[in-house]
Amino acid sequence: MEINDEYPSRTAPSAPPEPLVPIVPVVSYSELYGQYPKTKPTSNNVNTYDHPPPVPWSTGLSDCCDDVGTCCLTCWCPCVTFGRIAEIVDQGSTPCGVGGALYTLIMCVTGCSCMYSCFYRSKLRGQYFLEERPCTDCCIHCFCEGCALCQEYRELKNHGFDMSIGWHGNEARLKRLAAMAPEVQRSMRR
């Protein structure tokens, strides 16, 4: 076999042939696992993958009475509800007591704790890709503070968190559940 058979456009290669490099499309982690749809192709004809599309909240803003315990807690002690939300959203870096105390302090000094709590609503939406509905986070907290806190609390509960034990308690619970997973039976060997 002659060299010219492999490279018909060349008469005799003077250097080794260039290695063939496969063209691999740029994909995100979520695309590899098929969780989120693609966005439109870009100008260079390579598909790009953004954040997943926003998803609706698991409960509505006015569904406060669906969880009477949370509704009562938020009505009488919004600082506790907010502290628990802040601890989970901050993944344990802001303890419940600290978040609740700051909320209370801002409420007593300025009367406008909604400006602090709307920040956490935005953070929660960013973590779970939730829609910004029915209006902006600050408007919801300014006009419906109690309903907003209840909705955020229910959302975290619906994501599997036990709000009463905090971030570290939920981590420990998940580790215990993982350790208690049943052992897979092996099949008979020959």
C-alpha positions as semicolon CSV with decimal commas, in nm:
position;residue;x (nm);y (nm);z (nm)
1;M;0,000;0,000;0,000
2;E;0,136;0,336;-0,098
3;I;0,127;0,654;0,102
4;N;-0,062;0,825;-0,177
5;D;-0,358;0,587;-0,131
6;E;-0,424;0,721;0,221
7;Y;-0,376;1,083;0,122
8;P;-0,505;1,124;-0,233
9;S;-0,469;1,505;-0,228
10;R;-0,100;1,486;-0,132
11;T;0,171;1,341;-0,341
12;A;0,409;1,257;-0,062
13;P;0,370;1,375;0,294
14;S;0,680;1,545;0,429
15;A;0,551;1,549;0,787
16;P;0,336;1,306;0,979
17;P;-0,034;1,353;0,914
18;E;-0,231;1,577;1,150
19;P;-0,421;1,376;1,406
20;L;-0,792;1,371;1,362
21;V;-0,952;1,566;1,642
22;P;-1,316;1,482;1,704
23;I;-1,546;1,781;1,727
24;V;-1,713;1,759;2,065
25;P;-2,010;1,987;2,130
26;V;-1,995;2,195;2,444
27;V;-2,251;2,062;2,689
28;S;-2,335;2,132;3,046
29;Y;-2,369;1,892;3,336
30;S;-2,746;1,902;3,313
31;E;-2,744;1,818;2,942
32;L;-2,534;1,509;3,006
33;Y;-2,802;1,383;3,239
34;G;-3,096;1,506;3,032
35;Q;-3,257;1,731;3,291
36;Y;-3,297;2,057;3,102
37;P;-3,380;2,148;2,741
38;K;-3,136;2,317;2,503
39;T;-3,152;2,683;2,415
40;K;-3,138;2,814;2,062
41;P;-2,819;2,757;1,858
42;T;-2,565;3,036;1,867
43;S;-2,419;3,216;1,568
44;N;-2,131;2,967;1,538
45;N;-2,379;2,678;1,513
46;V;-2,281;2,524;1,846
47;N;-2,562;2,465;2,090
48;T;-2,524;2,638;2,424
49;Y;-2,689;2,540;2,746
50;D;-2,806;2,794;2,998
51;H;-2,973;2,760;3,332
52;P;-3,282;2,548;3,329
53;P;-3,608;2,728;3,257
54;P;-3,784;2,868;3,565
55;V;-4,024;2,628;3,730
56;P;-4,340;2,725;3,918
57;W;-4,352;2,728;4,296
58;S;-4,487;2,406;4,445
59;T;-4,759;2,606;4,625
60;G;-4,925;2,936;4,557
61;L;-4,864;3,260;4,740
62;S;-5,212;3,257;4,893
63;D;-5,208;2,888;4,997
64;C;-5,117;2,982;5,355
65;C;-5,400;2,781;5,510
66;D;-5,282;2,458;5,344
67;D;-5,024;2,434;5,623
68;V;-5,193;2,576;5,932
69;G;-4,889;2,520;6,157
70;T;-4,664;2,728;5,934
71;C;-4,935;2,992;5,897
72;C;-4,970;3,027;6,275
73;L;-4,594;3,029;6,331
74;T;-4,551;3,302;6,069
75;C;-4,844;3,505;6,202
76;W;-4,717;3,513;6,563
77;C;-4,341;3,468;6,520
78;P;-4,230;3,565;6,167
79;C;-3,874;3,594;6,298
80;V;-3,867;3,216;6,365
81;T;-4,006;3,135;6,020
82;F;-3,755;3,368;5,858
83;G;-3,466;3,233;6,068
84;R;-3,542;2,878;5,959
85;I;-3,566;2,981;5,594
86;A;-3,238;3,176;5,616
87;E;-3,055;2,882;5,772
88;I;-3,160;2,641;5,496
89;V;-3,106;2,889;5,211
90;D;-2,761;2,981;5,346
91;Q;-2,682;2,611;5,390
92;G;-2,610;2,646;5,760
93;S;-2,383;2,950;5,748
94;T;-2,654;3,168;5,908
95;P;-2,800;2,990;6,213
96;C;-3,174;3,019;6,270
97;G;-3,130;3,231;6,582
98;V;-2,900;3,479;6,409
99;G;-3,127;3,516;6,106
100;G;-3,433;3,557;6,325
101;A;-3,258;3,809;6,552
102;L;-3,146;4,020;6,256
103;Y;-3,498;4,009;6,113
104;T;-3,641;4,124;6,449
105;L;-3,378;4,396;6,491
106;I;-3,441;4,535;6,142
107;M;-3,816;4,521;6,208
108;C;-3,784;4,710;6,539
109;V;-3,537;4,973;6,413
110;T;-3,670;5,043;6,063
111;G;-4,005;4,867;6,048
112;C;-3,898;4,738;5,708
113;S;-3,776;4,382;5,757
114;C;-3,926;4,298;5,418
115;M;-3,617;4,444;5,251
116;Y;-3,402;4,186;5,429
117;S;-3,637;3,894;5,370
118;C;-3,685;3,968;4,999
119;F;-3,310;3,908;4,955
120;Y;-3,357;3,552;5,080
121;R;-3,654;3,496;4,850
122;S;-3,432;3,591;4,556
123;K;-3,162;3,358;4,682
124;L;-3,413;3,072;4,721
125;R;-3,546;3,128;4,370
126;G;-3,190;3,119;4,234
127;Q;-3,113;2,790;4,409
128;Y;-3,424;2,610;4,285
129;F;-3,480;2,801;3,957
130;L;-3,823;2,923;4,068
131;E;-4,033;3,174;3,875
132;E;-4,050;3,533;3,993
133;R;-4,427;3,544;4,025
134;P;-4,673;3,711;4,065
135;C;-4,441;4,014;4,082
136;T;-4,090;4,101;4,198
137;D;-3,954;3,958;4,521
138;C;-3,941;4,298;4,694
139;C;-4,303;4,379;4,603
140;I;-4,421;4,042;4,732
141;H;-4,239;4,088;5,063
142;C;-4,347;4,453;5,102
143;F;-4,717;4,385;5,047
144;C;-4,758;4,018;5,148
145;E;-4,474;3,949;5,392
146;G;-4,655;3,675;5,584
147;C;-4,776;3,497;5,270
148;A;-4,429;3,517;5,116
149;L;-4,261;3,367;5,422
150;C;-4,521;3,088;5,436
151;Q;-4,471;3,010;5,065
152;E;-4,093;2,995;5,102
153;Y;-4,123;2,774;5,412
154;R;-4,361;2,534;5,230
155;E;-4,133;2,529;4,925
156;L;-3,836;2,416;5,133
157;K;-4,051;2,156;5,309
158;N;-4,165;2,029;4,969
159;H;-3,800;1,995;4,869
160;G;-3,756;1,750;5,156
161;F;-3,625;1,968;5,438
162;D;-3,744;1,926;5,795
163;M;-3,746;2,294;5,882
164;S;-3,751;2,241;6,259
165;I;-3,408;2,070;6,270
166;G;-3,216;2,320;6,055
167;W;-2,948;2,266;5,793
168;H;-2,708;2,056;5,999
169;G;-2,990;1,839;6,131
170;N;-3,107;1,774;5,775
171;E;-2,753;1,682;5,670
172;A;-2,723;1,437;5,960
173;R;-3,063;1,289;5,876
174;L;-2,959;1,232;5,514
175;K;-2,635;1,065;5,625
176;R;-2,829;0,833;5,858
177;L;-3,071;0,745;5,580
178;A;-2,784;0,676;5,341
179;A;-2,614;0,455;5,600
180;M;-2,936;0,261;5,657
181;A;-2,982;0,183;5,289
182;P;-3,050;-0,188;5,244
183;E;-2,764;-0,404;5,126
184;V;-2,811;-0,554;4,783
185;Q;-2,838;-0,933;4,784
186;R;-2,574;-1,102;4,571
187;S;-2,681;-1,363;4,327
188;M;-2,556;-1,720;4,355
189;R;-2,219;-1,785;4,202
190;R;-2,118;-2,100;4,022
